[in-house]
Amino acid sequence: MAIVLVLLIFVVLVALYFYLTKNYKYWQKRRIPCPDGIVPGFGHFWDVVMLKSSLSQICHKFYNENRNRSMIGFYNMMTPSLLILESELVKKVLQTSFVNFSENGIEVDPELDPLLANNPFFTTGDEWLTGRKRLTYAFSSMRLKILLETIKQVCEKFESYLDKKLSKTGKAELELKTLFARFTSQVVSSAAFGVDGLCFDEKDKESFYEVGNEFLKPSLWNSIVFNITFFMPWLNKIFKASILPKKADRLFRTMVANVIEKRQKEGIRGNDFLQVMVDLENMNNNKINLDVLTSHAVSFFLDGYETSSSTLSFVAYQLATHPEVQKKLREEIVSVINKHNGVTYEALGEMTYMDQVFKESMRIIPTVGSQNKICTKEIMLRGSDGLICRVEPGTPVLISIMGLHEDPRYWENPKQFDPERFSRDRKHNIEKFAYLAFGEGPRMCVGMRMAELQIKACLAMFLRKYSIELSPKTRLPLRLLSSSFLSYVEGGLWGIIRPL
């Protein structure tokens, strides 16, 4: 009996092994290079599942180890995936053959996360096209000029917040991501919902800042939820973990409903994103759907809060470590503001050196380190090294943004922070599809102009009144957290802020 049981266990284990490894000859059969280190059932993602590495870091590692190749294959768990390694193939995937790669490679379960499911990043087909058109209209130049007035009001509150911090000792040592997250969350609450997010009140645990921080901050639980949602959706059918907590879901729904009801009763209009969405519904003779409006408002919140605050913290870090750049940028800001008698839409557009600093910072440390597309229609990809791959529908195709941004084939001295790369005289030398801070092609970040507006307005306010230097609390060299989808620094980014 014992022998039979042992044999049965052996047969089951052998059958399980063959099942878990059945796809692991996929790239070998197609003569596409594939890294070693495959773990049955997990493929190349063992470290991702164990929270030892992020998807972006895995892609970055593969990119650096295979720069002499145009593409390599690897395995996301049991799924054959393709990593493309040269800008011409990136251009083909993101733009020229967009119809073959029209879907992003991350799905959200609409039953578990109904308010996230309508985000243009996750939607497909006509739903994606309609949502993108709405957001494109919302972020037109005319709308942005109106929203800038709201952002400037938030800048004034930000100044007051910093002045209080500085009043006791004449300086303040602050964690930069936390500092700028208070600013961007306040911008979002005002510009999206027309309400005071109370983000500069450190005692208010119901503020917009606290709501966003609850489910976006790096933590063991959030990392597990993201990994299950993005890499093991089949497992989430059992655990049913939602990205957006129920508390945040209720808050957003209640807030949108209350704002809409109040405006309808009092016959008033708001100068915010929510009002634009309502106007679009009315223009199309549609009955106002609170779920759809709330979903778009949540999209605005996520896009405007998290990535913008990360970008601001990384720009501030670069300014703190490059005082000559900080000085030059401050001189430009003061000169242009004096010329325009304040921070205007035109003034921000005229700050060319600020644009260079902003872009170079996002090249050095992009807020999102990789991009994941899904092949929707079969296509042949041909690399400059002679590799040819017939990509089948359903195949994930990944791009390492980190890898492209520091590839010496496209950038001279790529590790060096040099805003002059993006100067008028040199920017024409930049390979367009080797710089993907906001993506490229039809699905590039629709909120890019809004993000740039609030970031540049914040920097203009900040640098004309304050200086920043690096705090000893910042661990050098910087190391990004391995458990986060976005770029977070281990130990935080700390700066010492002083009034001028």
Secondary structure, DSSP 8 states (H G I E B T S, - for coil): -HHHHHHHHHHHHHHHHHHHTTTTTHHHHTT----S--BTTTBT-HHHHTTSS-HHHHHHHHHHHTTTSSEEEEEETTEEEEEE-SHHHHHIIIIITGGGS-EES----TTT-HHHHTSTTT--HHHHHHHHHHHHHHTSHHHHHHHHHHHHHHHHHHHHHHHHHHTTTS-EEEEHHHHHHHHHHHHHHHHHHSS---TT-TT-TTSHHHHHHHHHS--HHHHHHHHHHHH-HHHHHHH---SS-HHHHHHHHHHHHHHHHHHHHHT---SSHHHHHHHHHHHTT----HHHHHHHHHHHHHHHHHHHHHHHHHHHHHHHH-HHHHHHHHHHHHHHHHHHTS--HHHHHH-HHHHHHHHHHHHHS-SB-EEEEE--S-EEEE-TTS-EEEE-TT-EEEEEHHHHHT-TTTSSSTTS--GGGGSTTTGGGS-GGG--TT--STTS-TTHHHHHHHHHHHHHHHHHHEEEEE-TTS-SS--B-TT-SB--BTT--EEEEEE-
